[in-house]
Amino acid sequence: MLMNFELDKCRHIIIFGAGHGIGFALVQYLHQNYPRIQVFATYRKKEKAQELIELSAIESQSIKVFQISPTEETQVADLAQKLKDEKIKFDCIINTIGILHTEDVKPEKSIKDFDPKSFLEVISVNTIITALIGKHFQNLLISNGPSAFVALSAKIGSIGDNRLGGWHSYRASKAALNMILKNISLEFEKKRLKCLVLPIHPGTTHTELSAPYAKNTSYQVHSPLRTAENILDVINNRSIQDTGHFYSWDKQEIDW
Ligand SMILES: NC(=O)c1ccc[n+]([C@@H]2O[C@H](COP(=O)([O-])OP(=O)(O)OC[C@H]3O[C@@H](n4cnc5c(N)ncnc54)[C@H](OP(=O)(O)O)[C@@H]3O)[C@@H](O)[C@H]2O)c1
């Protein structure tokens, strides 16, 4: 049976990594354009999530915020249990959490720069968090209609499209994220969960993550709000039969 995921029909959406950047823009965009939806939002660093915290204080019925550190499995599990106890079911789960660089992690120009500790940190943030959300939140997805489970990937995580090399850890973590999502899509299909499971490349966007590189790119650089709109356009009205594919912000399919 043909079935589409429709934002107009959604009641509850959770955004992981909503303290700033694309995650916060998704909260803002949903709040402004889909006022019927109750948006749940997680953040880690309070000092970077001030706008989100202020917005949720004003709009306390429609935006609920939770401070968690999701690289720790117990924190993902505890949040899932708390929401389950409140009998919340989600139409859509979006994970936007990701790192390219931190104070200690720098994207490698060459394999000579490869550092096992940095690689493990990048994998733990860019790959493992989505797996943990899948593990602990799958039972919180609605089962009586179409749902969506999305994580923000990156085109440069495509193995088939890789013609430049470099940024070993980031590329590998996103390729591994794509495999986790493909696997989840197959598992959900077997369970007859009507869920659209997608990695989405959000496009180059003005955020902390892209700041050191955006000025040198030949790509179009979008505002976070435009990117939020683009991401939601990729999933809105999409058939759940498209589950397990890799899409770009402009709805083009990307080679794995
Ligand atoms: N911006 C781009 O041009 C671009 C392009 C392609 C793909 N992407 C992908 O899009 C997603 C969103 O990126 P963005 O541009 O919005 O980046 P951003 O502004 O740097 O936001 C990154 C998010 O990840 C969270 N985060 C980072 N480390 C974390 C950790 N250890 N534990 C928990 N949360 C952590 C941050 O929260 P805290 O600050 O609280 O830790 C923040 O919410 C990422 O997956 C990124 O790879 C972005």
The ligand as an SDF file (V2000), in Angstrom:
LIG
                    3D

 48 52  0  0  0  0  0  0  0  0999 V2000
   26.9200   22.8300    8.4680 N   0  0  0  0  0  0  0  0  0  0  0  0
   27.2230   22.1870    7.3410 C   0  0  0  0  0  0  0  0  0  0  0  0
   27.6640   22.7840    6.3420 O   0  0  0  0  0  0  0  0  0  0  0  0
   26.9970   20.6830    7.2500 C   0  0  0  0  0  0  0  0  0  0  0  0
   27.2770   20.0590    6.0020 C   0  0  0  0  0  0  0  0  0  0  0  0
   27.0770   18.6810    5.9020 C   0  0  0  0  0  0  0  0  0  0  0  0
   26.6240   17.9610    6.9990 C   0  0  0  0  0  0  0  0  0  0  0  0
   26.3710   18.6080    8.1960 N   0  0  0  0  0  0  0  0  0  0  0  0
   25.8910   17.7980    9.3240 C   0  0  0  0  0  0  0  0  0  0  0  0
   24.7490   18.4200    9.8720 O   0  0  0  0  0  0  0  0  0  0  0  0
   24.6750   18.1450   11.2790 C   0  0  0  0  0  0  0  0  0  0  0  0
   24.4400   19.4360   12.0560 C   0  0  0  0  0  0  0  0  0  0  0  0
   25.5880   20.2350   11.9270 O   0  0  0  0  0  0  0  0  0  0  0  0
   25.6040   21.8070   12.2260 P   0  0  0  0  0  0  0  0  0  0  0  0
   26.1410   22.4360   11.0240 O   0  0  0  0  0  0  0  0  0  0  0  0
   24.3070   22.2470   12.7950 O   0  0  0  0  0  0  0  0  0  0  0  0
   26.7490   21.8560   13.3400 O   0  0  0  0  0  0  0  0  0  0  0  0
   26.8490   22.6370   14.7300 P   0  0  0  0  0  0  0  0  0  0  0  0
   26.2140   23.9640   14.6440 O   0  0  0  0  0  0  0  0  0  0  0  0
   28.2900   22.5470   15.1030 O   0  0  0  0  0  0  0  0  0  0  0  0
   25.9580   21.7110   15.6930 O   0  0  0  0  0  0  0  0  0  0  0  0
   26.3900   20.4480   16.0500 C   0  0  0  0  0  0  0  0  0  0  0  0
   25.4590   19.8580   17.0800 C   0  0  0  0  0  0  0  0  0  0  0  0
   26.0510   18.6380   17.5710 O   0  0  0  0  0  0  0  0  0  0  0  0
   26.0920   18.7030   19.0010 C   0  0  0  0  0  0  0  0  0  0  0  0
   27.2450   17.9650   19.5140 N   0  0  0  0  0  0  0  0  0  0  0  0
   28.5420   18.0790   19.1310 C   0  0  0  0  0  0  0  0  0  0  0  0
   29.3030   17.2380   19.8600 N   0  0  0  0  0  0  0  0  0  0  0  0
   28.4700   16.5800   20.6860 C   0  0  0  0  0  0  0  0  0  0  0  0
   28.6410   15.5760   21.6760 C   0  0  0  0  0  0  0  0  0  0  0  0
   29.8570   15.0660   21.9740 N   0  0  0  0  0  0  0  0  0  0  0  0
   27.5570   15.1240   22.3410 N   0  0  0  0  0  0  0  0  0  0  0  0
   26.3350   15.6300   22.0670 C   0  0  0  0  0  0  0  0  0  0  0  0
   26.0960   16.5780   21.1560 N   0  0  0  0  0  0  0  0  0  0  0  0
   27.1600   17.0510   20.4740 C   0  0  0  0  0  0  0  0  0  0  0  0
   26.1940   20.1860   19.3230 C   0  0  0  0  0  0  0  0  0  0  0  0
   25.7580   20.4270   20.6520 O   0  0  0  0  0  0  0  0  0  0  0  0
   26.7650   21.0470   21.7920 P   0  0  0  0  0  0  0  0  0  0  0  0
   27.4010   22.2700   21.2020 O   0  0  0  0  0  0  0  0  0  0  0  0
   25.8570   21.3100   22.9270 O   0  0  0  0  0  0  0  0  0  0  0  0
   27.7460   19.9440   22.0470 O   0  0  0  0  0  0  0  0  0  0  0  0
   25.2290   20.7580   18.2900 C   0  0  0  0  0  0  0  0  0  0  0  0
   23.9050   20.6120   18.7440 O   0  0  0  0  0  0  0  0  0  0  0  0
   25.9710   17.4090   11.6280 C   0  0  0  0  0  0  0  0  0  0  0  0
   25.7160   16.0310   11.7030 O   0  0  0  0  0  0  0  0  0  0  0  0
   26.8800   17.7060   10.4600 C   0  0  0  0  0  0  0  0  0  0  0  0
   27.8260   16.6800   10.2470 O   0  0  0  0  0  0  0  0  0  0  0  0
   26.5500   19.9490    8.3380 C   0  0  0  0  0  0  0  0  0  0  0  0
  1  2  1  0
  2  3  2  0
  2  4  1  0
  4  5  1  0
  4 48  2  0
  5  6  2  0
  6  7  1  0
  7  8  2  0
  8  9  1  0
  8 48  1  0
  9 10  1  0
  9 46  1  0
 10 11  1  0
 11 12  1  0
 11 44  1  0
 12 13  1  0
 13 14  1  0
 14 15  2  0
 14 16  1  0
 14 17  1  0
 17 18  1  0
 18 19  2  0
 18 20  1  0
 18 21  1  0
 21 22  1  0
 22 23  1  0
 23 24  1  0
 23 42  1  0
 24 25  1  0
 25 26  1  0
 25 36  1  0
 26 27  1  0
 26 35  1  0
 27 28  2  0
 28 29  1  0
 29 30  1  0
 29 35  2  0
 30 31  1  0
 30 32  2  0
 32 33  1  0
 33 34  2  0
 34 35  1  0
 36 37  1  0
 36 42  1  0
 37 38  1  0
 38 39  2  0
 38 40  1  0
 38 41  1  0
 42 43  1  0
 44 45  1  0
 44 46  1  0
 46 47  1  0
M  CHG  2   8   1  16  -1
M  END
$$$$
